[in-house]
Amino acid sequence: MDLQEARNSISRIDEELTSLFVKRMELSKEIAAYKKDNHMSVFDRSREREVVNHVCDLAGKDFESYIRVLYG
């Protein structure tokens, strides 16, 4: 793979990541609305920690710090 092919691949991945991130944020917004409507606390520190730890495990030690920034 040459440099341009690698850059093109990264651009396609960026598009996919952005699309998935937007979908995730939309779902998070729906969850927050549900919690508000049902008089629940929107922020759940233990759930937040659980999610971050899970995605860190998926990414592996080499990428853990980047995952923490993304989910931070």
PyMOL commands that place a pseudoatom at each C-alpha (Angstrom):
pseudoatom trace, name=CA, resn=MET, resi=1, chain=A, elem=C, hetatm=0, pos=[0.000, 0.000, 0.000]
pseudoatom trace, name=CA, resn=ASP, resi=2, chain=A, elem=C, hetatm=0, pos=[1.384, 3.387, -0.906]
pseudoatom trace, name=CA, resn=LEU, resi=3, chain=A, elem=C, hetatm=0, pos=[0.975, 6.620, 1.051]
pseudoatom trace, name=CA, resn=GLN, resi=4, chain=A, elem=C, hetatm=0, pos=[-2.063, 7.861, -0.889]
pseudoatom trace, name=CA, resn=GLU, resi=5, chain=A, elem=C, hetatm=0, pos=[-3.857, 4.526, -0.543]
pseudoatom trace, name=CA, resn=ALA, resi=6, chain=A, elem=C, hetatm=0, pos=[-3.221, 4.568, 3.201]
pseudoatom trace, name=CA, resn=ARG, resi=7, chain=A, elem=C, hetatm=0, pos=[-4.540, 8.122, 3.462]
pseudoatom trace, name=CA, resn=ASN, resi=8, chain=A, elem=C, hetatm=0, pos=[-7.619, 7.192, 1.452]
pseudoatom trace, name=CA, resn=SER, resi=9, chain=A, elem=C, hetatm=0, pos=[-8.234, 4.245, 3.762]
pseudoatom trace, name=CA, resn=ILE, resi=10, chain=A, elem=C, hetatm=0, pos=[-7.917, 6.507, 6.793]
pseudoatom trace, name=CA, resn=SER, resi=11, chain=A, elem=C, hetatm=0, pos=[-10.386, 8.957, 5.239]
pseudoatom trace, name=CA, resn=ARG, resi=12, chain=A, elem=C, hetatm=0, pos=[-12.935, 6.176, 4.714]
pseudoatom trace, name=CA, resn=ILE, resi=13, chain=A, elem=C, hetatm=0, pos=[-12.447, 4.994, 8.301]
pseudoatom trace, name=CA, resn=ASP, resi=14, chain=A, elem=C, hetatm=0, pos=[-12.856, 8.588, 9.542]
pseudoatom trace, name=CA, resn=GLU, resi=15, chain=A, elem=C, hetatm=0, pos=[-16.192, 8.781, 7.734]
pseudoatom trace, name=CA, resn=GLU, resi=16, chain=A, elem=C, hetatm=0, pos=[-17.339, 5.519, 9.321]
pseudoatom trace, name=CA, resn=LEU, resi=17, chain=A, elem=C, hetatm=0, pos=[-16.134, 6.549, 12.780]
pseudoatom trace, name=CA, resn=THR, resi=18, chain=A, elem=C, hetatm=0, pos=[-17.876, 9.903, 12.525]
pseudoatom trace, name=CA, resn=SER, resi=19, chain=A, elem=C, hetatm=0, pos=[-21.127, 8.289, 11.440]
pseudoatom trace, name=CA, resn=LEU, resi=20, chain=A, elem=C, hetatm=0, pos=[-20.991, 5.792, 14.317]
pseudoatom trace, name=CA, resn=PHE, resi=21, chain=A, elem=C, hetatm=0, pos=[-20.064, 8.506, 16.806]
pseudoatom trace, name=CA, resn=VAL, resi=22, chain=A, elem=C, hetatm=0, pos=[-23.036, 10.637, 15.738]
pseudoatom trace, name=CA, resn=LYS, resi=23, chain=A, elem=C, hetatm=0, pos=[-25.353, 7.612, 16.092]
pseudoatom trace, name=CA, resn=ARG, resi=24, chain=A, elem=C, hetatm=0, pos=[-23.922, 6.946, 19.564]
pseudoatom trace, name=CA, resn=MET, resi=25, chain=A, elem=C, hetatm=0, pos=[-24.464, 10.546, 20.610]
pseudoatom trace, name=CA, resn=GLU, resi=26, chain=A, elem=C, hetatm=0, pos=[-28.051, 10.490, 19.305]
pseudoatom trace, name=CA, resn=LEU, resi=27, chain=A, elem=C, hetatm=0, pos=[-28.758, 7.354, 21.351]
pseudoatom trace, name=CA, resn=SER, resi=28, chain=A, elem=C, hetatm=0, pos=[-27.149, 8.942, 24.399]
pseudoatom trace, name=CA, resn=LYS, resi=29, chain=A, elem=C, hetatm=0, pos=[-29.433, 11.936, 23.938]
pseudoatom trace, name=CA, resn=GLU, resi=30, chain=A, elem=C, hetatm=0, pos=[-32.461, 9.621, 23.817]
pseudoatom trace, name=CA, resn=ILE, resi=31, chain=A, elem=C, hetatm=0, pos=[-31.326, 7.867, 26.992]
pseudoatom trace, name=CA, resn=ALA, resi=32, chain=A, elem=C, hetatm=0, pos=[-30.865, 11.198, 28.761]
pseudoatom trace, name=CA, resn=ALA, resi=33, chain=A, elem=C, hetatm=0, pos=[-34.371, 12.271, 27.729]
pseudoatom trace, name=CA, resn=TYR, resi=34, chain=A, elem=C, hetatm=0, pos=[-35.817, 8.983, 28.979]
pseudoatom trace, name=CA, resn=LYS, resi=35, chain=A, elem=C, hetatm=0, pos=[-34.041, 9.357, 32.303]
pseudoatom trace, name=CA, resn=LYS, resi=36, chain=A, elem=C, hetatm=0, pos=[-35.265, 12.948, 32.694]
pseudoatom trace, name=CA, resn=ASP, resi=37, chain=A, elem=C, hetatm=0, pos=[-38.830, 11.945, 31.838]
pseudoatom trace, name=CA, resn=ASN, resi=38, chain=A, elem=C, hetatm=0, pos=[-38.649, 9.189, 34.447]
pseudoatom trace, name=CA, resn=HIS, resi=39, chain=A, elem=C, hetatm=0, pos=[-37.009, 11.334, 37.136]
pseudoatom trace, name=CA, resn=MET, resi=40, chain=A, elem=C, hetatm=0, pos=[-33.762, 9.395, 37.000]
pseudoatom trace, name=CA, resn=SER, resi=41, chain=A, elem=C, hetatm=0, pos=[-30.247, 10.715, 37.364]
pseudoatom trace, name=CA, resn=VAL, resi=42, chain=A, elem=C, hetatm=0, pos=[-28.815, 11.306, 33.908]
pseudoatom trace, name=CA, resn=PHE, resi=43, chain=A, elem=C, hetatm=0, pos=[-25.214, 10.681, 34.904]
pseudoatom trace, name=CA, resn=ASP, resi=44, chain=A, elem=C, hetatm=0, pos=[-24.297, 7.267, 36.300]
pseudoatom trace, name=CA, resn=ARG, resi=45, chain=A, elem=C, hetatm=0, pos=[-20.643, 7.206, 37.261]
pseudoatom trace, name=CA, resn=SER, resi=46, chain=A, elem=C, hetatm=0, pos=[-20.503, 3.422, 37.660]
pseudoatom trace, name=CA, resn=ARG, resi=47, chain=A, elem=C, hetatm=0, pos=[-22.080, 2.859, 34.223]
pseudoatom trace, name=CA, resn=GLU, resi=48, chain=A, elem=C, hetatm=0, pos=[-19.677, 5.374, 32.705]
pseudoatom trace, name=CA, resn=ARG, resi=49, chain=A, elem=C, hetatm=0, pos=[-16.725, 3.545, 34.246]
pseudoatom trace, name=CA, resn=GLU, resi=50, chain=A, elem=C, hetatm=0, pos=[-18.101, 0.189, 33.059]
pseudoatom trace, name=CA, resn=VAL, resi=51, chain=A, elem=C, hetatm=0, pos=[-18.431, 1.402, 29.457]
pseudoatom trace, name=CA, resn=VAL, resi=52, chain=A, elem=C, hetatm=0, pos=[-14.975, 2.998, 29.370]
pseudoatom trace, name=CA, resn=ASN, resi=53, chain=A, elem=C, hetatm=0, pos=[-13.329, -0.074, 30.879]
pseudoatom trace, name=CA, resn=HIS, resi=54, chain=A, elem=C, hetatm=0, pos=[-15.095, -2.296, 28.360]
pseudoatom trace, name=CA, resn=VAL, resi=55, chain=A, elem=C, hetatm=0, pos=[-13.971, -0.302, 25.313]
pseudoatom trace, name=CA, resn=CYS, resi=56, chain=A, elem=C, hetatm=0, pos=[-10.453, -0.031, 26.751]
pseudoatom trace, name=CA, resn=ASP, resi=57, chain=A, elem=C, hetatm=0, pos=[-10.374, -3.819, 26.983]
pseudoatom trace, name=CA, resn=LEU, resi=58, chain=A, elem=C, hetatm=0, pos=[-11.556, -4.058, 23.376]
pseudoatom trace, name=CA, resn=ALA, resi=59, chain=A, elem=C, hetatm=0, pos=[-8.885, -1.631, 22.176]
pseudoatom trace, name=CA, resn=GLY, resi=60, chain=A, elem=C, hetatm=0, pos=[-6.017, -3.113, 24.196]
pseudoatom trace, name=CA, resn=LYS, resi=61, chain=A, elem=C, hetatm=0, pos=[-3.290, -1.506, 26.250]
pseudoatom trace, name=CA, resn=ASP, resi=62, chain=A, elem=C, hetatm=0, pos=[-1.598, 0.198, 23.282]
pseudoatom trace, name=CA, resn=PHE, resi=63, chain=A, elem=C, hetatm=0, pos=[-4.694, 2.312, 22.594]
pseudoatom trace, name=CA, resn=GLU, resi=64, chain=A, elem=C, hetatm=0, pos=[-6.208, 2.688, 26.068]
pseudoatom trace, name=CA, resn=SER, resi=65, chain=A, elem=C, hetatm=0, pos=[-5.168, 6.321, 26.499]
pseudoatom trace, name=CA, resn=TYR, resi=66, chain=A, elem=C, hetatm=0, pos=[-6.746, 7.238, 23.149]
pseudoatom trace, name=CA, resn=ILE, resi=67, chain=A, elem=C, hetatm=0, pos=[-9.977, 5.478, 24.067]
pseudoatom trace, name=CA, resn=ARG, resi=68, chain=A, elem=C, hetatm=0, pos=[-10.092, 7.365, 27.352]
pseudoatom trace, name=CA, resn=VAL, resi=69, chain=A, elem=C, hetatm=0, pos=[-9.791, 10.649, 25.428]
pseudoatom trace, name=CA, resn=LEU, resi=70, chain=A, elem=C, hetatm=0, pos=[-12.520, 9.619, 22.985]
pseudoatom trace, name=CA, resn=TYR, resi=71, chain=A, elem=C, hetatm=0, pos=[-14.897, 8.567, 25.759]
pseudoatom trace, name=CA, resn=GLY, resi=72, chain=A, elem=C, hetatm=0, pos=[-13.791, 11.249, 28.204]
for i in range(1, 72): cmd.bond("trace and resi %d" % i, "trace and resi %d" % (i + 1))
show_as sticks, trace
zoom trace
